[in-house]
Amino acid sequence: QVHLVESGGGLVQPGGSLRLSCAASGLTFSRYRMSWYRQAPGKERELVATISGVGTSSNYADSMKGRFTISRDNAKNTVYLQMTSLKPEDTAVYYCNAILSVLNYWGQGTQVTVSS
């Protein structure tokens, strides 16, 4: 059974930083493209960043470029999202996603709140 468990969320002041982690189990981690999505209250879920299985290719939503960095450690079956220069509009539940062809898995999410 596949499990994706996010951690690292919390309350941070504007301009602050957080690092989210997503620990995966039950899958051949390096074969999966890993992504972070987020969903703010009243809004649709949106892609934040994505990284290839071997970690050589990554892409970001325009509003996150230069502030967020996605990375992965295949030895630890973990994907990370380093977030800097956080803004109140970054407040959302952040979800980890693993995809390989028709296989698509989601974590439960971790809340990030940016507020003074």
Secondary structure, 3 states (H helix, E strand, C coil): CCEEEEECCEEECCCCCEEEEEEEECCCHHHCEEEEEEECCCCCCEEEEEECCCCCCEEECHHHCCCEEEEEECCCCEEEEEECCCCHHHCEEEEEEEEECCEEEECCCEEEEECC
